[in-house]
């Protein structure tokens, strides 16, 4: 009986690890929601590029760093105005809310050569960073904005108001750093949206980077112990562009919705320039297990407020039950 219980526990744990992988399932621009091809009920066409699976990219020199694992061209192109608010909904591969809680969320844009629906970026494509979200309190490891989307709330992003009109690939990326203590332990989850922007700006974005090539496997924001308190996180990929809109990681009134599904359009208003997520100040964040290896070797964080004594007991049970 004990053997059977342990076998069942192992299977459930492995299922949780698979669920820990993920992707963008939908993006909301104004009152329009664009479901992605990796959504639970995918549409016949989408402006979001499909990825082969929710598995991470772990080789920073791979072409998969551009738009995700074996990404495909999308048939549609979304529309937005310069200065618009975009909301990105991330989901676990089995359509549970996003699993990881440590690491940055960064967004880049690149001009398409012609229509984005037929544009294949290369290592010579120039990308400019328009936003980066890290720790809400620099040097405090349990305050990552990434932890907030565990509840299913979106990552909010404001397009630059000085962005010139044109066709762009918008690349949002989550980097999960729970295993970043070793080389190739960091997990990269890039996702690309094909976007036509209507704007009157004349700004020239600078600086620019290339993918692959923007990151080194030994960058301090990719390799290291990200759980050391007092260490200020250093974002990879260079500085934010000169034309980027102000962005900040603060809480707002948008409620979390499970499974990466967008919140209802009516009655939900978010302040501009905000990574819209529920408060994580009361969510205990587990420290990495010393026995974990490979990708996604973390159990899911607790997502309800609990007393400190209960957290300690929970951690003790997790260590006792670890396989």
Protein Blocks (a to p, Z undefined) as FASTA:
>chain_A
ZZmmmmmmmmmmmmmmmmmgccdfbdcehjbccddfkbmbdcfbdfbdcdfblcdcfbfk
bfklmnoghiacdfbdcdddehiacddddddfkopacfbfgdcddddddddehjfklccc
dfkbccddfbdcddfbghiaklcfklmmmnopacdddddfklccdddddddddddfklmm
bghkaccdddddddddddfbfbdcddddddehjbcfkbfklgccfkbghiacddehiaad
fkbccddddddfbdcdehhiacdfehpacdehiacdddfklpccddddfkbgcehiaccd
dfbdcdfklmmmmmmmmmmmpZZ
